[in-house]
Amino acid sequence: MTLVRKAHQERRTLAVVLLDVAKAFDTVCHQHIFNALRQKGVDSDVVQCIRSGYESCTTRIALRGEFSEPIATTRGVRQGDPLSPLLFNLPMDPLLCTLSTEGKGVSVGGSNVAALAFADDLVLLSDSWGGMSHNLEITAAFCKLTGIRIQPEKSHGFLLSPDPANKRNSMRVNRCRRWMVAGESIPLVCETDEVKYLGMQICRKKGLKRPELRQQVKVWLRSIGAAPLDPAQKVWFTKTYLLPRVNYRLTHGDVSTAELGELDRVVRGEVKEWLGLPVSTCNGVLYSKMRDGGLGLPRLKHSIPEQQLRRMFELLQSEDRMVRELAWDVEGQEDFTQRWVKAGGDRGSVPDLTAHRPEPEDILDGRDVQPPVPRQAWRCPVDWRGGEFHDWCSKRVQGVGMDGFKNSPEANSWPSRTSGAPCKWYANAVRLRAGVWPTKEFLSRSVQSPCLLQNLLRTTGGAVLRPDLILCKGESAQVVDVTVRYEGPCGGPTSSRLPSTSGPGPLP
């Protein structure tokens, strides 16, 4: 939550309460839904159609082989119905509108923000303890009218306030009494506690906590590897279920590039093991587009920064005035430029979004105003998959002939098949496509000496180093740093030589 970080940076008081709605989808009143539909100006025929689907609903209780009389259901929305989330949001809209106009929230970009809501997940915001009490009174009155019930014992709250005795960034936490709702107190988040909101852990100091997923991903990959699945099905399962499962938390958790690269390394190692690929296999085999002959796996190091950048791109030029105000208040053109460069783009090609920045005159009697200029179309900062394919094609051995597979649907249809006969030869086909089929010529490139001596050096400072090779003659010695390359350019040994500036590495 950026608001929590801003409160620490600007030393502003911030009150936050995360409310737990008891069986929200089961308790909303049908009549309240129909009234909300009419207030929103929904066509009367559509309202009648929805009404007929709910007014005719009954349920029976089965006991010892007998059924009770039909019981009419007057509350709740249908589970699994795609229309249910929308029907639930409509009755909640009056509460959000009331909090926006009459509530005491926090000022963000000139707008009063008193609540954040996603379906039945509701967060109240205020700039004081008394303001939060006022917002809770509005919420309690709304719940009493609609039949929705708040569970105070499962809700959480905290209050950040500047410490007058410390003029630095020090903030006091929970120097207040508990808030009350419906006659019950709301627990305050303790110093070391974390609460979960929309699948993300929230702490009081930094807002959204950076997720630690490495060990969890390893466990999931081991479970997939141990499952009775063909290699093709394991790859498909990883790409379709595992990586999207962590994608949401990585996108919102502000994970560093190094951590994303480590997750890529873990996933890449398991996939290569499933397919029987040697560690020297070019990564382009895994990350290139499927229409170019690759497996189409997402590389988190590139895909996550790109998704974060696109989300920011859409928010900064949103058609909703308040969304634009919030986005520009929290982040701006310079932040967008930094994310563009982080995603691999060139600083000179950054789209200029400053024309979409809301001006004070955009607010006319509370009405939403369209952006002053047309929305720009999204374009990727860099074609990283194309770069992976180009790197693959440049390999002297593994890249031979790969240019001919680019944009060839006829030759590249088989990687998408994960069932039936193709799975039996899928791993062999990938090895053949990657140019790592275990021929005698290929295996001869990885022959190692049965005896390898490791020399150690101790510097004058006491550090122990392990050089690759030490050549001694008389009283003189030469330390040789050897670079072993699986693939080299076509210029021969001279162009393959890489100057080493770091020297021999220390012992782990």
PyMOL commands that set and color helices and strands:
alter all, ss='L'
color gray80, all
select helices_A, chain A and resi 2-10+24-27+30-39+44-55+84-102+129-146+152-154+214-226+231-252+257-275+284-287+290-292+300-316+321-330+333-342+347-349+354-356+360-362+384-393+402-405+414-416+422-434+440-444+493-496
alter helices_A, ss='H'
color red, helices_A
select strands_A, chain A and resi 14-22+58-59+62-63+66-67+71-72+106-108+111-113+115-118+121-126+149-150+156-162+171-173+180-181+184-185+195-197+200-203+207-208+457-458+464-465+469-473+476-480
alter strands_A, ss='S'
color yellow, strands_A
deselect
rebuild
show_as cartoon
